[in-house]
Structure formats: structure tokens, C-alpha cells
Amino acid sequence: MDRLFRIFIKDAENVKEPKVRDAYGRLAGIVGIISNLILSGMKVLIGTFSGSIAIVADGINNLADAGSSIVTLIGFKLASLPEDEEHPYGHARIEYIAGMIVSMIIILVGFELGKSSVDKIIHPEALDFSITVVVVLVLSIIIKFLQSRFNVAVGKKINSVALMATAADSRNDVISTAVVLLSTLVGHFMNIKIDGYMGLLVSLFIIYAGISLTKETVSPLLGEAPEDELVKAIEDGAMAFPGVLGIHDLVVHNYGPGKVFASVHIEVDSRTDIMESHDLTDRIEMQLRHDLGIFLTCHMDPLDMTNPHRAPLSELLTKEIKDMEGVINFHDLRLVPGPTHTNVIFDILMSPECKIPREEITKRLSKKINEYNNTFFTV
């Protein structure tokens, strides 16, 4: 597959470049349009002559797939547009919008085919069987399988949610066409008229696929949590630099493929020269931009590692939160001494499923810290 990419795409390995990514999307769109139009034409003709609503339904589904490929093609083109005054983060999210439009088209087609299938159930007709029908359907299964594998390869290459969804749709078409083939063979050899029921099954399958694709494309538009792999890659990348004591408060904003912005707090020793620590955060930003293709901003958090109370308090907090279900960890532990008391400042990391009220967590930890030293005030 990589050899094919190199033939049609200039600088095919540089997938982080917007122009290269657009070329991959254009190639996938053109392949999808041509293959789906050919399949649609064959199935509609064969289905019409044989009287099979299931075959016609499957053919119209392929026509919708061709339309979907056109929308995807346009979406990739618009998504590659550069930043402007009104859209300072670019237009990459258009790719998600294109995927959502495709999903809506699929759902609409599914409903229309369902209506036709119900009519066929009420008014069943005998099918004209021929070897041509079987050959077309088998050929369709093979082409759709290859189409699915092609879209998976391109989708993984450029990390495209839209193309991975298209690949899943092609895979679903393999299943639906197999169902149509089954109904054709059963109708001919067993004289059981299940064509309308199979057409209805295909339409329901199309609707289900459309709803699933809608969820996948809407989720990044709403703002979903970053993938665990990306979080770990940022953590591992930052922690690989000597002088980094820890990271926390990682926030990731996804403005579309190739437009991921993130911010993170980097913990450093307060005794290190501030210019050296600042240079450290700059190097982390540049390195992760190069390695992960994200726009990272690092905030420097100096920690006083010489305070004799830090290690005992760290041990105390670690032990205490182990018994709190849903409390994951703590970070950014700092002690700020004053004339009458010392502020013990830290953050608590909670899972979304944590059932313990925040007030209770604060009360329990404050009590333990006060028992350790009654001049310590918990923030």
C-alpha cells in the first residue's frame, strides 16, 4: 500500500504537512467515488431487471457512498485551508463536519430504503434469478472489502477519523451485500420470498451505521478527552528531559487533525537558575512539537525540594488517598511558610466517576495534615 501512496502522492511520508494530508484525502475520495459509482450502476440495473428490491437498495446505498466520498473530498479540501482572521486555529474541523454530513445522508437513505422494503413485504414479487446477479453481488463484496482495507490504510496513515469511519461503512456494506446475496439464493433455491425482509434488514443496518458514524464525528466537535496514548506520549516526552520532576494540569484542545493545542505544568527544582528552567520548558515545547505534531505550551512550577516537611507530607497524602475511591493522585505539593502558619498547597486529581464530595475530601486531608502539624493550613 505504501508503494501505491508514493506513486500518487508527492512526499507521501510527510503526513504532518497539510498539503500531503489533503492529497491523501483527495486520493481516498476519488477512489471511493469511482468504485461506488460503478457498483451502484451495476446493482441498480441488475436489481431492476431481476425485480430485487434488496439489490436495488444495496445499489442506492453505494450511490449514497459515492455522494459521501464527494462530501469527504470537499471536506478535506476545505479543512486544508490556512488560518485567517476569523479562524485563527485553521479550518481542520471541517473534516469532522463533512463526516457528520455523510452520516446524515446515510441515515436518510436508510429510512427511504426501509419504506421501499416494507412495501415489498406487503406486496411480494418473484425474483428473476441469473448467474449475473450472483456474480455482481460477489464482485461487490470483494470490491467493498478492498475499499475498506484501502480506507483503513489511508485513515491510519494520516490519523483521520472521517476516513476510519468511511472504512467502517465499507465493511458494513460487505455484510449488507452478503445478506442480499443470501436472500437471492434462498428465494431461488427454496422459493421463499424473503427479499423484502432482507431489504428491510439492510436498511436498518444502514440506519444503525449512520447513527454510529454520527456519534463518532460529533464527539470531537463537542470536545472529547484526549486519547490515552497521546497523554502518555506527552508525559513520557516531558519526563525524558533531565530536570523535570513531574507534570500536571495537562489540557488538550483539538481543533481538527494536525491542529492540536495543549498546555501542561512542568515541575522543576526551585534551586535551579530560572533562565535554565525556562530554557528547559522551551526545549520540551519544541521537541514534542516535532515528535507529536502538537502545539504545546509549558508552564513552569518551581518546587522547594529541600523543605524537610515535603517528603513526610507526600507520604501522608499518598497513604490517605489510597482509601478514597475515585481519587487518583495529588500533585504540585508546595509549602509556603509565614509568621503564624504554613500554607500546604497541592492539587487533587479526581476521576469523573468519583462519588466522594469535594468538601469531604478537603476535610479529611486537612484533618490529617493538621494532625501532622497544627500550624499547617491546607489549601
C-alpha positions as CSV (number, residue, x, y, z in Angstrom):
1,M,0.0,0.0,0.0
2,D,2.9,2.4,0.8
3,R,4.2,1.9,-2.8
4,L,0.8,3.0,-4.1
5,F,0.8,6.1,-1.9
6,R,4.3,7.0,-3.2
7,I,3.1,6.7,-6.8
8,F,0.1,9.1,-6.4
9,I,1.3,11.4,-3.6
10,K,4.4,13.6,-3.6
11,D,6.4,13.4,-0.3
12,A,4.0,10.7,0.9
13,E,5.8,10.1,4.2
14,N,5.4,13.7,5.4
15,V,1.9,13.2,6.6
16,K,2.1,16.1,9.1
17,E,2.2,18.5,6.2
18,P,-1.4,19.8,5.4
19,K,-0.8,19.6,1.6
20,V,0.2,16.0,1.9
21,R,-2.7,15.2,4.2
22,D,-5.0,16.8,1.7
23,A,-3.5,14.7,-1.1
24,Y,-4.3,11.5,0.9
25,G,-7.8,12.6,1.4
26,R,-8.2,13.5,-2.3
27,L,-6.9,10.1,-3.3
28,A,-9.3,8.3,-1.0
29,G,-12.2,10.4,-2.1
30,I,-11.5,9.8,-5.8
31,V,-11.1,6.0,-5.3
32,G,-14.4,6.0,-3.3
33,I,-16.4,7.9,-5.9
34,I,-15.3,5.8,-8.9
35,S,-15.7,2.4,-7.2
36,N,-19.0,3.2,-5.6
37,L,-20.5,4.7,-8.9
38,I,-19.5,1.5,-10.7
39,L,-21.0,-0.7,-8.0
40,S,-24.2,1.4,-7.8
41,G,-24.8,1.3,-11.6
42,M,-24.4,-2.5,-11.8
43,K,-26.6,-3.2,-8.8
44,V,-29.4,-0.8,-9.7
45,L,-29.5,-2.3,-13.3
46,I,-29.4,-5.9,-12.1
47,G,-31.8,-5.3,-9.3
48,T,-34.3,-3.5,-11.6
49,F,-34.2,-6.3,-14.2
50,S,-34.4,-9.1,-11.6
51,G,-37.1,-7.3,-9.6
52,S,-35.0,-7.5,-6.4
53,I,-35.6,-4.5,-4.0
54,A,-32.8,-5.7,-1.8
55,I,-30.3,-5.4,-4.7
56,V,-31.6,-2.0,-5.7
57,A,-31.5,-1.0,-2.0
58,D,-27.8,-2.1,-1.9
59,G,-27.1,-0.2,-5.1
60,I,-28.7,3.0,-3.8
61,N,-26.6,2.6,-0.7
62,N,-23.5,2.5,-2.9
63,L,-24.7,5.7,-4.7
64,A,-25.0,7.3,-1.2
65,D,-21.5,6.1,-0.5
66,A,-20.3,7.9,-3.7
67,G,-22.0,11.1,-2.5
68,S,-20.3,10.6,0.8
69,S,-17.0,10.3,-0.9
70,I,-17.7,13.6,-2.7
71,V,-18.5,15.3,0.6
72,T,-15.3,13.9,2.1
73,L,-13.3,15.1,-0.8
74,I,-14.7,18.6,-0.4
75,G,-14.2,18.4,3.3
76,F,-10.5,17.6,3.1
77,K,-10.0,20.4,0.6
78,L,-11.7,23.0,2.9
79,A,-10.0,21.6,6.0
80,S,-6.6,22.2,4.5
81,L,-7.3,26.0,4.2
82,P,-4.8,28.1,6.2
83,E,-5.7,30.2,9.3
84,D,-7.4,33.5,8.7
85,E,-8.6,36.5,10.8
86,E,-11.9,34.8,11.7
87,H,-10.5,31.3,12.2
88,P,-7.1,31.7,13.9
89,Y,-6.9,28.0,14.6
90,G,-7.5,27.0,10.9
91,H,-10.3,25.0,9.3
92,A,-9.3,21.4,10.2
93,R,-12.6,20.7,12.0
94,I,-14.4,20.9,8.6
95,E,-13.3,17.3,8.2
96,Y,-15.5,16.4,11.2
97,I,-18.4,18.4,9.8
98,A,-18.0,16.6,6.5
99,G,-18.2,13.3,8.3
100,M,-21.3,14.4,10.1
101,I,-23.0,15.3,6.8
102,V,-22.1,11.9,5.4
103,S,-23.7,10.3,8.4
104,M,-26.9,12.2,8.0
105,I,-27.0,11.2,4.3
106,I,-26.6,7.6,5.3
107,I,-29.4,7.7,7.8
108,L,-31.8,9.4,5.3
109,V,-31.0,6.8,2.7
110,G,-31.7,4.0,5.2
111,F,-35.1,5.4,6.0
112,E,-36.1,5.6,2.3
113,L,-34.9,2.1,1.6
114,G,-36.8,0.9,4.7
115,K,-40.1,2.3,3.2
116,S,-39.5,0.5,-0.1
117,S,-38.7,-2.7,1.7
118,V,-41.9,-2.6,3.8
119,D,-43.9,-2.1,0.5
120,K,-42.1,-5.2,-0.9
121,I,-43.1,-7.2,2.2
122,I,-46.7,-6.2,1.8
123,H,-46.7,-6.9,-2.0
124,P,-44.1,-9.6,-2.6
125,E,-43.0,-10.5,-6.1
126,A,-41.0,-13.4,-7.6
127,L,-37.3,-12.6,-8.4
128,D,-35.6,-13.2,-11.8
129,F,-32.6,-15.3,-10.8
130,S,-29.5,-15.3,-13.0
131,I,-25.8,-16.1,-12.6
132,T,-25.2,-12.5,-13.5
133,V,-26.9,-11.4,-10.2
134,V,-24.7,-13.7,-8.2
135,V,-21.5,-12.6,-10.0
136,V,-22.3,-8.9,-9.5
137,L,-23.0,-9.4,-5.7
138,V,-19.9,-11.4,-5.2
139,L,-17.9,-8.9,-7.1
140,S,-19.4,-6.1,-4.9
141,I,-18.4,-7.9,-1.7
142,I,-14.8,-8.2,-3.0
143,I,-14.6,-4.5,-4.1
144,K,-16.1,-3.3,-0.9
145,F,-13.7,-5.4,1.2
146,L,-10.7,-3.9,-0.7
147,Q,-12.2,-0.4,-0.4
148,S,-12.5,-0.9,3.4
149,R,-8.9,-2.0,3.6
150,F,-7.7,0.9,1.5
151,N,-9.6,3.5,3.7
152,V,-8.2,1.8,6.8
153,A,-4.7,2.2,5.4
154,V,-5.1,5.8,4.5
155,G,-7.0,6.6,7.7
156,K,-4.2,5.2,9.9
157,K,-1.6,6.9,7.8
158,I,-3.0,10.4,8.3
159,N,-4.9,9.7,11.6
160,S,-8.3,10.6,10.0
161,V,-11.5,9.9,12.0
162,A,-13.5,10.6,8.8
163,L,-11.7,8.0,6.7
164,M,-11.7,5.4,9.5
165,A,-15.5,5.9,9.7
166,T,-15.7,5.5,5.9
167,A,-13.7,2.3,6.2
168,A,-16.2,1.0,8.8
169,D,-19.0,1.9,6.4
170,S,-17.4,-0.1,3.6
171,R,-17.0,-3.0,6.0
172,N,-20.7,-2.8,6.9
173,D,-21.5,-2.8,3.2
174,V,-19.7,-6.1,2.8
175,I,-22.1,-7.5,5.5
176,S,-25.2,-6.0,3.9
177,T,-24.4,-7.2,0.4
178,A,-23.8,-10.7,1.8
179,V,-27.3,-10.5,3.3
180,V,-28.7,-9.5,-0.1
181,L,-26.8,-12.4,-1.8
182,L,-28.3,-14.8,0.8
183,S,-31.8,-13.6,0.1
184,T,-31.4,-14.0,-3.6
185,L,-30.1,-17.6,-3.3
186,V,-32.8,-18.6,-0.7
187,G,-35.5,-17.1,-2.9
188,H,-34.4,-19.1,-6.0
189,F,-33.5,-22.4,-4.5
190,M,-36.0,-22.6,-1.6
191,N,-38.8,-20.5,-3.2
192,I,-39.1,-18.4,0.0
193,K,-39.8,-14.7,-0.6
194,I,-37.6,-13.0,2.0
195,D,-36.3,-10.3,-0.4
196,G,-38.4,-7.5,1.3
197,Y,-37.4,-8.7,4.8
198,M,-33.7,-8.7,3.8
199,G,-34.1,-5.3,2.2
200,L,-35.6,-4.0,5.5
201,L,-32.7,-5.6,7.4
202,V,-30.2,-3.9,5.1
203,S,-32.0,-0.5,5.6
204,L,-31.9,-0.9,9.4
205,F,-28.2,-1.8,9.2
206,I,-27.6,1.4,7.2
207,I,-29.5,3.5,9.7
208,Y,-27.6,1.9,12.6
209,A,-24.3,2.6,10.8
210,G,-25.3,6.2,10.1
211,I,-26.1,6.8,13.8
212,S,-22.8,5.2,14.9
213,L,-20.9,7.4,12.4
214,T,-22.8,10.5,13.6
215,K,-21.6,9.8,17.2
216,E,-18.0,9.4,16.1
217,T,-17.9,12.6,14.1
218,V,-19.9,14.8,16.6
219,S,-17.8,13.7,19.6
220,P,-14.6,15.6,18.6
221,L,-16.7,18.7,17.7
222,L,-18.2,18.7,21.2
223,G,-14.7,18.4,22.7
224,E,-13.7,14.9,23.8
225,A,-11.0,13.7,26.2
226,P,-7.6,13.1,24.6
227,E,-6.5,9.6,23.8
228,D,-4.6,7.8,26.5
229,E,-1.8,7.2,24.0
230,L,-1.4,11.0,23.4
231,V,-1.4,11.7,27.2
232,K,1.2,9.1,27.8
233,A,3.4,10.3,24.9
234,I,3.3,13.9,26.3
235,E,4.1,12.7,29.8
236,D,6.9,10.4,28.7
237,G,8.3,13.0,26.3
238,A,8.4,15.7,29.1
239,M,9.8,13.4,31.8
240,A,12.6,12.3,29.5
241,F,14.2,15.7,30.0
242,P,16.7,15.9,32.9
243,G,15.4,18.4,35.5
244,V,11.7,17.6,35.1
245,L,10.4,16.4,38.5
246,G,6.8,15.8,37.3
247,I,4.0,17.2,35.1
248,H,0.3,18.0,35.8
249,D,-2.7,20.0,34.6
250,L,-2.4,18.8,31.1
251,V,-5.1,20.3,28.9
252,V,-5.6,19.3,25.2
253,H,-7.7,21.2,22.7
254,N,-8.4,19.5,19.4
255,Y,-9.2,21.9,16.5
256,G,-9.0,19.1,13.9
257,P,-6.4,16.8,12.5
258,G,-3.0,18.5,12.7
259,K,-4.3,21.3,14.8
260,V,-3.9,20.0,18.4
261,F,-3.0,22.5,21.1
262,A,-2.0,21.6,24.6
263,S,-0.8,23.2,27.8
264,V,1.0,21.5,30.7
265,H,2.6,22.4,34.0
266,I,6.2,21.3,34.4
267,E,7.6,20.8,37.9
268,V,11.2,21.9,38.4
269,D,13.5,22.3,41.4
270,S,13.3,25.9,42.7
271,R,17.0,26.0,43.3
272,T,17.7,25.7,39.5
273,D,18.5,29.0,37.8
274,I,15.3,30.4,36.4
275,M,16.8,31.0,32.9
276,E,17.9,27.4,32.8
277,S,14.4,26.2,33.8
278,H,12.8,28.5,31.2
279,D,15.1,27.1,28.5
280,L,14.1,23.6,29.7
281,T,10.4,24.3,29.1
282,D,11.2,25.8,25.7
283,R,13.1,22.7,24.6
284,I,10.2,20.5,25.8
285,E,7.8,22.5,23.7
286,M,9.9,22.3,20.5
287,Q,10.7,18.6,20.9
288,L,7.1,17.5,21.4
289,R,6.0,19.7,18.6
290,H,8.5,17.8,16.4
291,D,7.7,14.3,17.7
292,L,3.9,14.5,18.2
293,G,2.8,17.4,15.9
294,I,1.1,19.3,18.7
295,F,1.4,22.9,19.7
296,L,2.4,22.7,23.3
297,T,2.7,25.5,25.9
298,C,4.6,24.7,29.2
299,H,4.0,26.5,32.5
300,M,7.0,26.2,34.9
301,D,6.2,25.2,38.5
302,P,9.2,25.5,40.9
303,L,9.2,23.1,43.9
304,D,11.2,23.5,47.0
305,M,12.7,20.0,47.3
306,T,14.8,21.0,50.4
307,N,11.9,21.5,52.8
308,P,12.1,18.8,55.4
309,H,8.3,18.5,55.7
310,R,7.8,17.8,52.0
311,A,8.7,14.1,52.0
312,P,6.6,13.2,55.1
313,L,3.6,15.1,53.8
314,S,3.9,13.4,50.4
315,E,3.9,10.0,52.1
316,L,0.9,11.0,54.3
317,L,-1.2,12.2,51.3
318,T,-0.2,9.1,49.3
319,K,-1.4,6.8,52.1
320,E,-4.6,8.8,52.8
321,I,-5.9,8.9,49.2
322,K,-5.5,5.2,48.7
323,D,-8.7,4.7,50.7
324,M,-10.6,7.3,48.6
325,E,-12.3,5.6,45.7
326,G,-12.2,7.8,42.6
327,V,-9.3,10.0,43.9
328,I,-6.4,9.2,41.6
329,N,-3.4,11.2,42.8
330,F,-2.1,14.6,44.0
331,H,0.5,16.9,42.6
332,D,2.2,20.3,42.9
333,L,2.8,20.0,46.6
334,R,4.3,23.2,48.0
335,L,4.8,24.7,51.4
336,V,4.7,28.4,51.9
337,P,5.8,29.5,55.4
338,G,4.5,32.6,57.2
339,P,4.9,34.2,60.6
340,T,1.9,32.4,62.2
341,H,1.3,29.4,60.0
342,T,2.5,27.5,56.9
343,N,0.2,27.0,53.8
344,V,0.4,23.5,52.4
345,I,-0.8,23.8,48.8
346,F,-1.5,20.9,46.4
347,D,-4.0,19.7,43.8
348,I,-6.1,16.6,43.9
349,L,-6.7,14.6,40.7
350,M,-10.2,13.0,40.7
351,S,-11.8,10.7,38.2
352,P,-15.2,11.7,36.7
353,E,-16.7,8.7,38.5
354,C,-15.6,9.9,42.0
355,K,-18.6,9.7,44.3
356,I,-16.9,11.4,47.3
357,P,-17.9,15.1,47.7
358,R,-15.1,17.5,47.3
359,E,-15.8,19.0,50.7
360,E,-15.3,15.7,52.3
361,I,-12.0,15.1,50.6
362,T,-10.8,18.5,51.7
363,K,-12.0,18.0,55.2
364,R,-10.3,14.6,55.6
365,L,-7.0,15.7,54.1
366,S,-7.0,18.9,56.1
367,K,-7.5,17.0,59.3
368,K,-4.6,14.6,58.6
369,I,-2.3,17.5,57.8
370,N,-3.3,19.4,60.9
371,E,-2.7,16.3,63.0
372,Y,0.8,16.2,61.5
373,N,1.4,19.8,62.4
374,N,-1.2,22.1,63.9
375,T,0.4,25.2,62.4
376,F,-0.1,23.9,58.8
377,F,-3.1,25.3,56.9
378,T,-4.3,23.2,53.9
379,V,-5.0,25.0,50.6
